[in-house]
Amino acid sequence: MHCAWPNTSDACFAITRPDRCGDNLLRQTCGHTFFVKGLCGSTEISVKIADCGPQTDLWCGEQSCCSGNCATNRLLDLTPAAFSAIGNLSSGIMPVTIHS
């Protein structure tokens, strides 16, 4: 399963600008593995970075909640297969935790 991360390179960071939302994200390049857990359930998956994104600064302050568990800002784009493994794809966005 794969994802997009907003700080894979200088060129990527210049487009996505997570710092404008107050997020200081480490530089991680394609192939790096993250573990992602949807806050709407208990399933955790591993995903590898395959692309740059999302354009975090377009959604500064946006909040997504599930049963009182909330997360702010779009920091990770998941492929449909990865998203479906931890939540309902039709929801579009969901709060998650991310760790390496």
Backbone as numpy.savetxt, mean C-alpha at the origin, in Angstrom:
# Nx Ny Nz CAx CAy CAz Cx Cy Cz
2.40 -12.94 -5.56 1.55 -11.77 -5.56 2.45 -10.53 -5.56
1.91 -9.45 -6.15 2.73 -8.25 -6.36 2.04 -6.98 -5.88
2.87 -5.93 -5.77 2.37 -4.63 -5.35 3.18 -3.53 -6.02
2.72 -2.31 -5.83 3.46 -1.12 -6.23 3.77 -0.33 -4.96
4.96 0.27 -4.92 5.45 1.00 -3.74 5.87 2.40 -4.18
5.55 3.46 -3.43 5.81 4.82 -3.88 7.23 5.34 -3.72
8.17 4.51 -3.31 9.55 4.98 -3.18 10.52 3.92 -3.69
10.38 3.53 -4.96 11.28 2.54 -5.54 12.52 3.17 -6.16
12.46 4.47 -6.44 13.58 5.18 -7.06 13.35 6.69 -6.91
14.36 7.48 -7.25 14.20 8.94 -7.22 13.09 9.38 -8.17
13.06 8.78 -9.36 12.04 9.15 -10.36 10.64 8.80 -9.85
10.50 7.65 -9.24 9.21 7.23 -8.68 8.79 8.19 -7.57
9.69 8.47 -6.65 9.39 9.33 -5.51 8.96 10.73 -5.97
9.58 11.22 -7.05 9.25 12.55 -7.57 7.81 12.62 -8.06
7.23 11.49 -8.44 5.84 11.43 -8.90 4.88 11.19 -7.74
5.19 10.25 -6.87 4.25 9.81 -5.83 4.22 10.70 -4.59
5.34 11.25 -4.20 5.53 12.20 -3.10 4.78 11.87 -1.80
5.02 10.69 -1.22 4.38 10.36 0.05 4.79 11.31 1.17
5.92 11.98 1.03 6.37 12.93 2.05 5.40 14.10 2.21
4.68 14.44 1.15 3.70 15.53 1.23 2.52 15.17 2.13
2.36 13.88 2.41 1.30 13.41 3.31 1.86 13.11 4.70
3.13 13.39 4.91 3.76 13.13 6.20 4.30 11.73 6.35
4.38 10.98 5.25 4.88 9.61 5.30 6.34 9.55 4.83
7.21 9.13 5.72 8.63 8.98 5.39 8.89 7.50 5.14
8.76 7.11 3.88 8.88 5.71 3.51 10.29 5.37 3.07
10.77 4.22 3.50 12.08 3.76 3.08 12.10 3.45 1.59
13.25 3.65 0.97 13.43 3.25 -0.42 13.51 1.73 -0.47
12.60 1.14 -1.20 12.58 -0.31 -1.43 12.44 -0.50 -2.93
13.25 -1.35 -3.50 13.26 -1.53 -4.95 12.45 -2.76 -5.36
12.25 -2.89 -6.67 11.50 -4.02 -7.20 12.12 -5.33 -6.71
11.25 -6.24 -6.32 11.68 -7.53 -5.79 11.64 -7.61 -4.27
11.62 -6.45 -3.59 11.54 -6.45 -2.12 10.20 -7.04 -1.70
10.21 -7.83 -0.64 8.99 -8.46 -0.13 8.46 -7.73 1.09
7.17 -7.46 1.06 6.43 -6.91 2.20 5.42 -7.95 2.65
5.02 -7.82 3.91 3.92 -8.61 4.45 2.77 -7.64 4.72
1.61 -7.96 4.19 0.45 -7.07 4.25 -0.70 -7.82 4.91
-1.31 -7.16 5.89 -2.45 -7.75 6.59 -3.62 -6.77 6.51
-4.74 -7.23 6.00 -5.93 -6.41 5.97 -6.50 -6.27 7.37
-6.86 -5.05 7.75 -7.41 -4.81 9.08 -8.86 -5.24 9.21
-9.44 -5.73 8.11 -10.82 -6.23 8.14 -10.87 -7.72 8.47
-9.71 -8.36 8.54 -9.65 -9.79 8.82 -8.33 -10.14 9.46
-7.96 -11.40 9.39 -6.72 -11.84 10.04 -5.70 -12.40 9.04
-6.02 -12.38 7.75 -5.13 -12.97 6.75 -3.97 -12.02 6.44
-2.77 -12.58 6.45 -1.56 -11.84 6.06 -0.96 -12.51 4.84
-0.54 -11.70 3.87 0.06 -12.23 2.65 1.43 -11.60 2.44
2.24 -12.23 1.61 3.50 -11.62 1.20 3.34 -11.15 -0.24
3.87 -9.96 -0.53 3.83 -9.39 -1.87 5.21 -8.85 -2.21
5.56 -8.92 -3.48 6.83 -8.37 -3.96 6.56 -7.11 -4.77
7.42 -6.12 -4.57 7.30 -4.89 -5.34 7.61 -5.18 -6.80
6.68 -4.73 -7.67 6.86 -4.92 -9.10 6.74 -3.61 -9.87
6.37 -2.51 -9.18 6.12 -1.27 -9.89 6.15 -0.10 -8.91
6.12 1.10 -9.46 6.03 2.34 -8.69 4.57 2.74 -8.53
4.20 3.21 -7.36 2.84 3.70 -7.14 2.42 3.41 -5.72
1.29 3.84 -5.29 0.36 4.75 -5.94 0.83 6.20 -5.81
0.15 7.11 -6.48 0.50 8.52 -6.35 -0.10 9.04 -5.05
0.60 8.72 -3.97 0.14 8.95 -2.61 -0.33 10.38 -2.37
0.38 11.36 -2.91 0.03 12.75 -2.60 -1.34 13.18 -3.12
-1.96 12.41 -3.98 -3.31 12.74 -4.45 -4.37 12.43 -3.41
-4.01 11.61 -2.41 -5.00 11.18 -1.41 -4.54 11.46 0.01
-3.76 12.50 0.23 -3.31 12.83 1.59 -4.51 12.96 2.52
-4.43 12.28 3.63 -5.47 12.36 4.65 -6.65 11.44 4.43
-6.72 10.78 3.28 -7.84 9.87 3.04 -7.77 8.72 4.06
-8.90 8.41 4.64 -8.94 7.36 5.66 -9.85 6.22 5.21
-9.41 5.01 5.50 -10.20 3.81 5.22 -10.33 3.05 6.53
-11.55 2.64 6.85 -11.80 1.96 8.12 -12.57 0.66 7.92
-12.40 -0.24 8.86 -13.13 -1.50 8.87 -13.30 -1.91 10.33
-14.53 -1.95 10.78 -14.84 -2.32 12.17 -14.04 -1.51 13.18
-13.89 -0.22 12.92 -13.17 0.66 13.84 -11.67 0.66 13.67
-11.13 -0.19 12.80 -9.70 -0.20 12.50 -9.46 0.67 11.27
-8.66 1.72 11.43 -8.49 2.68 10.35 -7.03 2.83 9.94
-6.83 3.25 8.70 -5.51 3.60 8.17 -5.69 4.83 7.29
-4.65 5.65 7.20 -4.69 6.89 6.45 -3.64 6.88 5.36
-3.99 7.45 4.21 -3.13 7.60 3.03 -2.98 6.29 2.27
-2.87 6.40 0.97 -2.68 5.22 0.11 -1.19 5.02 -0.09
-0.65 4.01 0.56 0.79 3.77 0.51 1.19 2.57 -0.32
0.23 1.79 -0.76 0.53 0.53 -1.43 -0.59 0.21 -2.41
-0.22 -0.18 -3.61 -1.21 -0.70 -4.57 -0.99 -2.20 -4.67
-2.05 -2.96 -4.53 -1.97 -4.42 -4.66 -2.56 -4.85 -6.00
-2.04 -5.92 -6.56 -2.67 -6.51 -7.74 -4.03 -7.06 -7.31
-4.95 -7.26 -8.26 -6.25 -7.83 -7.90 -6.13 -9.16 -7.15
-5.18 -9.99 -7.55 -5.01 -11.30 -6.87 -4.59 -11.10 -5.41
-3.67 -10.18 -5.17 -3.20 -9.93 -3.80 -4.32 -9.32 -2.96
-5.03 -8.34 -3.52 -6.13 -7.70 -2.79 -7.19 -8.73 -2.43
-7.55 -9.56 -3.38 -8.59 -10.58 -3.15 -8.20 -11.60 -2.09
-6.91 -11.79 -1.88 -6.44 -12.75 -0.88 -6.69 -12.25 0.55
-6.83 -10.92 0.73 -7.03 -10.39 2.08 -8.34 -9.64 2.26
-9.08 -9.43 1.17 -10.34 -8.70 1.30 -11.18 -8.79 0.05
-12.31 -8.12 0.08 -13.25 -8.12 -1.02 -12.81 -7.10 -2.07
-12.47 -7.56 -3.25 -11.97 -6.69 -4.31 -12.93 -5.56 -4.64
-14.22 -5.80 -4.52 -15.21 -4.77 -4.86 -15.18 -3.57 -3.91
-14.53 -3.71 -2.74 -14.44 -2.59 -1.81 -13.50 -1.51 -2.31
-12.58 -1.85 -3.19 -11.70 -0.85 -3.80 -10.50 -0.47 -2.97
-10.71 -0.07 -1.73 -9.61 0.23 -0.82 -9.93 -0.39 0.54
-8.89 -0.66 1.30 -9.08 -1.20 2.65 -7.88 -0.82 3.51
-8.10 -0.70 4.82 -6.98 -0.42 5.71 -6.12 -1.68 5.88
-4.81 -1.49 5.86 -3.88 -2.61 6.02 -2.72 -2.18 6.92
-2.01 -3.18 7.41 -0.70 -2.95 8.03 0.33 -3.54 7.08
1.51 -2.92 7.06 2.59 -3.32 6.16 3.87 -3.45 6.98
4.59 -4.57 6.78 5.91 -4.68 7.40 6.80 -5.54 6.53
8.11 -5.37 6.72 9.09 -6.14 5.92 9.46 -7.41 6.62
